[in-house]
Amino acid sequence: MKTTVPIIIAFLSGFVMILAFFVSPESVTFGNFELEPEVLSWVTIVGGFTLLLGVVSIVRVNYNAVKRRNDGWVYKLATLISVFAMAIPAVIPNGLSPLFGTGPGSIYDWLFNYLDAPMMSTMFAMLAFYIASAAFRAFRTRNTEATLLLVTAVLVMLWRIPMGEIMLKSIHESIPGLINTYIMNGANMAVQRGIIIGAALGAAAMSLRIMLGIERTYMGK
Amino acid sequence: MRRGLTISGINVLAILLMAFTFAVWPLSAPVMADSSQVIDDSTTPEILTDTLSELSSDSAVVSASDIMSDKPAQNDSVFRTDRLNALVLMILFSIVILVYTKWAREGKRLFIRKISGLDEVEEAVGRATEMGKPVLFIPGIQEIDEIETIAGISILGRVARMTASYDTPLLVPVRYPMVLAAGQEVVEQAYIEAGNPDSYNRDIVRYVAGEQFAFTATVNGMMMRERPATNIYMGAFFAESLLLAETGNAAGSIQIAGTAQPAQLPFFVAACDYTLMGEELYAASAYLSHEPLLLGGLKGQDWMKILLIILIVIGIILASFGFGDWYFSLFESM
């Protein structure tokens, strides 16, 4: 029973999606009940309920770490304070004060615009440094393949920037066009498409295995 | 034996239900009166523009529905006849997978090629055990309704069984509460099946943050403080892939990654010791389980790939000689 019911639910959910894909939208609409959007909205509703699980998990893990003074407990304390500093003013109705709620000028809005968003941007900006260090390791000329990768990468990087393109054109007018045709739209595109086709087949096969109850590993079986 | 019978029953029921629906539905469902009741042509370019911009973005997840046009058939049928080719392919694919699964159940020996990244998973967990350090597993950063996340959760079950057997600490940070619930269930089951339920702790799988880069910052901090011996990334990753993999590299961990996101594969290849590409991610749970039933599904998938390669080669030959239009039309929206 513990296995059969989830398999039936998985099959019916998948079947609804397949049906909605192959049948015209009107055929699966019964009055105001539209089958596909309805099922998808259930996912959102279930997700809303599980949010509480997430909050409980984050509070429990961080509270225990702070209580036991584990390594980095100060960061965990900062996490706990941040969770409540964002959540509490946001859930208090803004009728009591314009500082509450999530509207413009609220505490939540201020924390989001002046702390959360800049921190996200900082993390994303750091990617440039990580790319540099990864490229340094990947492009070392250890063997023929690595050398080929280095030469290709240098050509593509030069082609991507205006100054590099002018430099390449000064050697020969057709070089940027050749890079575009043979490297980007040739080898690169072919490999990417190969991976996408393989991944799509893999995803379809796994979906079928789940729908037909063959694959149960997602239930820990 | 019992399991085999159950699966056969479900397969038959599933196929009967599908057949019944596609055979009987046209007779009972309301027929479209005219084309004005469906999405009209004026909406189509907008849909295509949205789809194209989504596909070109870094966060694009390519699915069949993304690739195919959303323009409905201009006829009175309840079926989307413009998607008939996809239906034929899906039925063919299902039959092939079921046939191979049946052969696998009957004991027919199936050859599956070696995937070195997956062979290394057990060794990497063993290394963590010897060093007395934890194994860090990240099942991607997407919701549970994404197939890549489900693949990641399936692999998590196998890895958790190994860590439970060796009594190695396991850390699984997740970004969504639903993934948290599924992950906790899978890991708990794995510890029970490995005969070590006492070592299970519900905080093995933990929700750390809902924001992409807050999640990344937390996991990076975890890597630098707890110094896991092994990092396993299996699922959908986007801009954070290199941030995670480079930090893991700096922490001296052995790293195994798997994703179906082509844009992130170069980053993982550069920063990780082993990388599973595209379909290998979906094959991982079957490969690690060594269960004939699951391996049968993989063989069916390989057969379909051969068929697609043949179709592509025929297309190339026809296009080269300039008379492939009718052939290409078979694969486009009708």
HADDOCK unambig.tbl for C-alpha pairs under 7 A between the chains (distance, minus, plus):
assign (segid A and resid 22 and name CA) (segid B and resid 79 and name CA) 5.99 0.50 0.50
assign (segid A and resid 22 and name CA) (segid B and resid 80 and name CA) 5.23 0.50 0.50
assign (segid A and resid 22 and name CA) (segid B and resid 83 and name CA) 6.46 0.50 0.50
assign (segid A and resid 23 and name CA) (segid B and resid 78 and name CA) 5.78 0.50 0.50
assign (segid A and resid 23 and name CA) (segid B and resid 79 and name CA) 4.43 0.50 0.50
assign (segid A and resid 23 and name CA) (segid B and resid 80 and name CA) 5.21 0.50 0.50
assign (segid A and resid 24 and name CA) (segid B and resid 78 and name CA) 5.44 0.50 0.50
assign (segid A and resid 24 and name CA) (segid B and resid 79 and name CA) 5.76 0.50 0.50
assign (segid A and resid 24 and name CA) (segid B and resid 80 and name CA) 5.63 0.50 0.50
assign (segid A and resid 27 and name CA) (segid B and resid 29 and name CA) 5.97 0.50 0.50
assign (segid A and resid 27 and name CA) (segid B and resid 30 and name CA) 6.18 0.50 0.50
assign (segid A and resid 27 and name CA) (segid B and resid 78 and name CA) 6.02 0.50 0.50
assign (segid A and resid 47 and name CA) (segid B and resid 178 and name CA) 6.22 0.50 0.50
assign (segid A and resid 50 and name CA) (segid B and resid 177 and name CA) 5.44 0.50 0.50
assign (segid A and resid 50 and name CA) (segid B and resid 178 and name CA) 5.91 0.50 0.50
assign (segid A and resid 51 and name CA) (segid B and resid 177 and name CA) 5.45 0.50 0.50
assign (segid A and resid 53 and name CA) (segid B and resid 177 and name CA) 6.16 0.50 0.50
assign (segid A and resid 54 and name CA) (segid B and resid 177 and name CA) 4.79 0.50 0.50
assign (segid A and resid 54 and name CA) (segid B and resid 207 and name CA) 5.46 0.50 0.50
assign (segid A and resid 57 and name CA) (segid B and resid 206 and name CA) 6.08 0.50 0.50
assign (segid A and resid 57 and name CA) (segid B and resid 207 and name CA) 5.89 0.50 0.50
assign (segid A and resid 58 and name CA) (segid B and resid 206 and name CA) 6.95 0.50 0.50
assign (segid A and resid 58 and name CA) (segid B and resid 207 and name CA) 5.68 0.50 0.50
assign (segid A and resid 58 and name CA) (segid B and resid 208 and name CA) 5.97 0.50 0.50
assign (segid A and resid 61 and name CA) (segid B and resid 203 and name CA) 6.66 0.50 0.50
assign (segid A and resid 120 and name CA) (segid B and resid 213 and name CA) 5.64 0.50 0.50
assign (segid A and resid 123 and name CA) (segid B and resid 213 and name CA) 6.25 0.50 0.50
assign (segid A and resid 127 and name CA) (segid B and resid 243 and name CA) 6.33 0.50 0.50
assign (segid A and resid 130 and name CA) (segid B and resid 242 and name CA) 6.77 0.50 0.50
assign (segid A and resid 130 and name CA) (segid B and resid 243 and name CA) 6.42 0.50 0.50
assign (segid A and resid 130 and name CA) (segid B and resid 246 and name CA) 6.56 0.50 0.50
assign (segid A and resid 134 and name CA) (segid B and resid 270 and name CA) 6.02 0.50 0.50
assign (segid A and resid 134 and name CA) (segid B and resid 271 and name CA) 6.22 0.50 0.50
assign (segid A and resid 138 and name CA) (segid B and resid 270 and name CA) 5.41 0.50 0.50
assign (segid A and resid 192 and name CA) (segid B and resid 262 and name CA) 6.27 0.50 0.50
assign (segid A and resid 195 and name CA) (segid B and resid 262 and name CA) 6.77 0.50 0.50
assign (segid A and resid 195 and name CA) (segid B and resid 278 and name CA) 5.72 0.50 0.50
assign (segid A and resid 196 and name CA) (segid B and resid 278 and name CA) 6.96 0.50 0.50
assign (segid A and resid 198 and name CA) (segid B and resid 278 and name CA) 6.28 0.50 0.50
assign (segid A and resid 198 and name CA) (segid B and resid 279 and name CA) 5.23 0.50 0.50
assign (segid A and resid 199 and name CA) (segid B and resid 260 and name CA) 5.82 0.50 0.50
assign (segid A and resid 199 and name CA) (segid B and resid 278 and name CA) 4.42 0.50 0.50
assign (segid A and resid 199 and name CA) (segid B and resid 279 and name CA) 4.26 0.50 0.50
assign (segid A and resid 200 and name CA) (segid B and resid 63 and name CA) 6.82 0.50 0.50
assign (segid A and resid 201 and name CA) (segid B and resid 301 and name CA) 6.68 0.50 0.50
assign (segid A and resid 202 and name CA) (segid B and resid 279 and name CA) 4.74 0.50 0.50
assign (segid A and resid 202 and name CA) (segid B and resid 282 and name CA) 5.55 0.50 0.50
assign (segid A and resid 202 and name CA) (segid B and resid 301 and name CA) 6.86 0.50 0.50
assign (segid A and resid 203 and name CA) (segid B and resid 147 and name CA) 6.49 0.50 0.50
assign (segid A and resid 203 and name CA) (segid B and resid 282 and name CA) 6.47 0.50 0.50
assign (segid A and resid 205 and name CA) (segid B and resid 297 and name CA) 6.97 0.50 0.50
assign (segid A and resid 205 and name CA) (segid B and resid 301 and name CA) 6.34 0.50 0.50
assign (segid A and resid 206 and name CA) (segid B and resid 282 and name CA) 6.52 0.50 0.50
assign (segid A and resid 212 and name CA) (segid B and resid 10 and name CA) 6.49 0.50 0.50
assign (segid A and resid 212 and name CA) (segid B and resid 11 and name CA) 5.59 0.50 0.50
assign (segid A and resid 212 and name CA) (segid B and resid 14 and name CA) 6.81 0.50 0.50
assign (segid A and resid 213 and name CA) (segid B and resid 7 and name CA) 6.35 0.50 0.50
assign (segid A and resid 214 and name CA) (segid B and resid 7 and name CA) 6.57 0.50 0.50
assign (segid A and resid 214 and name CA) (segid B and resid 293 and name CA) 6.96 0.50 0.50
assign (segid A and resid 214 and name CA) (segid B and resid 294 and name CA) 6.79 0.50 0.50
assign (segid A and resid 215 and name CA) (segid B and resid 294 and name CA) 6.57 0.50 0.50
assign (segid A and resid 217 and name CA) (segid B and resid 154 and name CA) 4.89 0.50 0.50
assign (segid A and resid 217 and name CA) (segid B and resid 157 and name CA) 6.85 0.50 0.50
assign (segid A and resid 218 and name CA) (segid B and resid 150 and name CA) 6.27 0.50 0.50
assign (segid A and resid 218 and name CA) (segid B and resid 153 and name CA) 5.81 0.50 0.50
assign (segid A and resid 218 and name CA) (segid B and resid 154 and name CA) 4.48 0.50 0.50
assign (segid A and resid 218 and name CA) (segid B and resid 186 and name CA) 6.83 0.50 0.50
assign (segid A and resid 219 and name CA) (segid B and resid 186 and name CA) 5.70 0.50 0.50
assign (segid A and resid 220 and name CA) (segid B and resid 157 and name CA) 5.50 0.50 0.50
assign (segid A and resid 220 and name CA) (segid B and resid 186 and name CA) 4.17 0.50 0.50
assign (segid A and resid 220 and name CA) (segid B and resid 187 and name CA) 6.99 0.50 0.50
assign (segid A and resid 220 and name CA) (segid B and resid 189 and name CA) 5.50 0.50 0.50
assign (segid A and resid 220 and name CA) (segid B and resid 190 and name CA) 6.13 0.50 0.50
